[in-house]
Structure formats: C-alpha cells, structure tokens
Amino acid sequence: MNNIYDFIVLGAGISACTFSSFLNQRFPEASILLVEHGRRIGGRGTTRKSRKNKYIEFDHGLPSIDFSQHISQDILTLVAPLINSQKLVDISKDILLINEFGVLNNVSINYKTYRSLPFMANFCEEIINQSTNPNNINFLFQSFANSMQRANDLWNIQINNGRIIKSKNLILSSSLIAHKRCLEILKIKSLPLRNAFIPGKDKIVDELLREANKLTFIKRRIYILHVSNLKLVQSFNNQYLQIIFSDVIKEDLNLERIIFQKQLDGSMIVLLHYFYFNNLIEIDFDNIIKYLTSLFVNYRIFIDIFLQSKLIDKMDWRASQSLDHLLDKGLQWSSTSKIGFCGDWFDMDSCGGVESAMNSAIRLVKLLK
Ligand SMILES: Cc1cc2nc3c(=O)[nH]c(=O)nc-3n(C[C@H](O)[C@H](O)[C@H](O)COP(=O)(O)OP(=O)(O)OC[C@H]3O[C@@H](n4cnc5c(N)ncnc54)[C@H](O)[C@@H]3O)c2cc1C
C-alpha cells in the first residue's frame, strides 16, 4: 500500500493503455498504476453489460476505430497482432450512409474502420496484453483523482476515498482535470491541475492550462433501444451494421449515426448517436421514431425494427471529444515537474480521436529518458 510507483497514469482509456503498454515494452521494470474513475478499462471506448440480462452487452461509446493510410509503424506494431488474430476486424463494408432522401449507399472513405471483437473494451485489454511485463501494470478502478501535489520529487495523488498514492512521474490521459468543464461536471470550485502549481513555477504547465481552457467539446447522447422480437431480429441480415447520417441530416437534426448490434440471446440493441455542443435540447423520443420511420420509408425491415424497439436507456457523454483548439504536442511533457499529457486533445495530425490518442501516447513515451 505504501508503494511508490514510477508512473501514475490518470485514466484507463485508449491513450492511457497505449502509453502504459508502450512504456512497458521500452522499460519493462518501470511500475505503472492506472487510476480510473470508471468500473472498467476503455474510457470512451468502453462496453456496457446489462445487469438484468447476462446475454446483453454492447458498445455504448466509441463504436469503431478509424486508422488513416499513413498509420504509424509504432501503432501498427501494437495493432497488427490484433488484426492478424481477428480481434480487430475491418468493418468498412458494414458501414452505410443514408441521405436526406432516404437512400442508403456504401460509404467511400480514404481510411479504414475497425471494430474490436468481441467488444470495443477488449481493444484496450489487448493493447495492455502487448506489453512485455504485464505484472508491472496495475489498475485502480472506481477511483477519481481529485487533487495532486508535488513534494520532495514525488507526486502525491489524492483519490476520492481520501487515500493518497505516490509516484515519481504523473501522466494525465484526459483533459478533464485541466479544463474548466470539470468544475461543473465534478461540482468543484477550482481546477485540480491549477491548484497543483503556483503560476510561473512551470512554464509548460502554465501554457498547457491556458491552451486547454480554449478547448471546445462535442457532447454526445446515445439513445439505447432494445428489440426483443427474435423473429424480426433473425430476419435482419447483419450481425452488426452502422449507418451514418448524411451531412444535411447531421446539420438539421444533430443525428450522427445509428448502430444495430445483435445480442447473444437473439435480440438486438440499437444505438442512436445524437450530438450537441452547448445545451441538450430534450426531444420527445416518439418524434425521433417518427422521423426514422419516415426516413427509412423504402426499407421495410428498418421500419419494423424502429416500431418494435423499446427505449431502455440514454447515455450522456459530457466530457467528450475535443473539436478545435487542439493542443500543441510541444506541451506533452514537462521534465521540470515530471508530468506528462496524452489523449485526443492533442493535435497529432491523425484521422480521428483514437489515432490521435494512440499517437500522442506513443510520442510521450519517446520523450521520456
Ligand atoms: C459516442 C462516441 C462516439 C465516438 N466516435 C468516434 C469515432 O467515430 N471516431 C473516433 O476516432 N473517435 C470517436 N470517439 C472518440 C474516441 O472515443 C476518443 O477519441 C478516444 O476514446 C480517446 O481516448 P482517450 O484515452 O484519449 O480518452 P478517454 O477515453 O476519455 O479516457 C480518459 C479516461 O480518464 C478517466 N479520467 C479522467 N479524469 C480522471 C481522474 N481525475 N481520475 C481518474 N480517471 C479519470 C475517464 O474516466 C476516462 O476513462 C467517440 C466517442 C464517443 C463517446
């Protein structure tokens, strides 16, 4: 319990797991502790299990992973074994686009889209499995780091149960603690990262805090529907299907995509992704179903699915994807304070959040001496 870790990593999402696995490959003897607020690994790329029905499990966050043509050799080293063993599968053919006239088409994209099997949360688990000495990677779940102080060359991190954990280096894999939105989300009065530093003491951290404050976020609400009519689900040809809404629909109605995921008990989960920027406008769900049935009017199977579906939950991702003012990668590491940052809030010239998160984590490891 009095361990001093070489690294404490706040978060256990894709960037934190990539950082830990890649660091462990380079420095197998370094001890790492990932402190995660949630109940399991994955961050926004996580998976939900139903408490009522053990056969129901679905990806209610990140649905798929985009990798550009110029994916780095380092990412490839981590993901190639997963692709070869079919734990990461190319689902480009399972993605369609529906336009405002209700016409479904294949999507033409210049990157590849993958899904982790059996679920998205397995992606992070498999990334950790690529490490050389997994015994040195430890996890603390349902623990939120709410204050941090550096004294006598050590980081002292306080977690929500009051316990203090210590490390030589600290890595923040989420912008949450560096951005003002955490004041509202966590119902606190001042930024934990700001509290840890007297202004002027660390130029990198000062600049990072200034720049992080400019980040704006896309928020997402996922409507989770269940279709229990087994005969109907059986007549739906795809085990998994993702339909993206056209730009016109996105702009008019803030609907991003809809995902159909068959379940082990023969039922189906349907996830409707809705996005917003400032305040969420509550929409009557019956109106959403009315719109969907009118949009898919030419496709009987979808109409039946929508009409027979039951809304079972909603999931709000308030601390979601950074949109613009992404941070310069020069701010990723402060050797003065032994604090580093990674995640999809850094400008990594990548094709999506996941690739950015992974690139930033790998780059951060390479900055460590
Ligand atoms: C619904 C949805 C759809 C998406 N679609 C796409 C897509 O199509 N393409 C794409 O590229 N990306 C998409 N994304 C974004 C993608 O999921 C993220 O870019 C990626 O998962 C980022 O990983 P990360 O590790 O940087 O951050 P995160 O996954 O956010 O991980 C950070 C972790 O840190 C934890 N944490 C934060 N602060 C603390 C603290 N103080 N103490 C303890 N734990 C803490 C959080 O709980 C979280 O688990 C989507 C996201 C969502 C939610």
The ligand as a Gaussian input file, in Angstrom:
#p B3LYP/6-31G(d) Opt

LIG

0 1
 C      -20.232000       8.101000     -28.506000
 C      -18.818000       8.303000     -29.005000
 C      -18.527000       8.143000     -30.329000
 C      -17.228000       8.342000     -30.806000
 N      -16.960000       8.152000     -32.127000
 C      -15.688000       8.264000     -32.574000
 C      -15.331000       7.950000     -33.925000
 O      -16.171000       7.563000     -34.736000
 N      -14.037000       8.057000     -34.324000
 C      -13.046000       8.438000     -33.440000
 O      -11.862000       8.491000     -33.818000
 N      -13.349000       8.745000     -32.163000
 C      -14.626000       8.672000     -31.712000
 N      -14.926000       8.952000     -30.405000
 C      -13.847000       9.486000     -29.549000
 C      -12.931000       8.382000     -29.042000
 O      -13.682000       7.511000     -28.234000
 C      -11.833000       9.058000     -28.234000
 O      -11.097000       9.914000     -29.082000
 C      -10.847000       8.072000     -27.607000
 O      -11.520000       7.006000     -26.984000
 C       -9.984000       8.883000     -26.651000
 O       -9.312000       8.064000     -25.752000
 P       -8.536000       8.748000     -24.550000
 O       -7.830000       7.695000     -23.840000
 O       -7.752000       9.908000     -25.066000
 O       -9.679000       9.408000     -23.613000
 P      -10.818000       8.735000     -22.753000
 O      -11.376000       7.547000     -23.408000
 O      -11.766000       9.843000     -22.411000
 O      -10.082000       8.243000     -21.432000
 C       -9.814000       9.074000     -20.349000
 C      -10.166000       8.326000     -19.090000
 O       -9.734000       9.081000     -17.976000
 C      -10.655000       8.920000     -16.923000
 N      -10.427000      10.053000     -16.035000
 C      -10.466000      11.373000     -16.340000
 N      -10.093000      12.099000     -15.286000
 C       -9.806000      11.212000     -14.298000
 C       -9.357000      11.364000     -12.961000
 N       -9.093000      12.544000     -12.446000
 N       -9.188000      10.247000     -12.207000
 C       -9.422000       9.023000     -12.719000
 N       -9.842000       8.813000     -14.001000
 C      -10.023000       9.920000     -14.757000
 C      -12.000000       8.888000     -17.611000
 O      -12.961000       8.216000     -16.815000
 C      -11.657000       8.110000     -18.883000
 O      -11.900000       6.719000     -18.733000
 C      -16.205000       8.731000     -29.906000
 C      -16.512000       8.899000     -28.550000
 C      -17.798000       8.684000     -28.096000
 C      -18.099000       8.852000     -26.632000

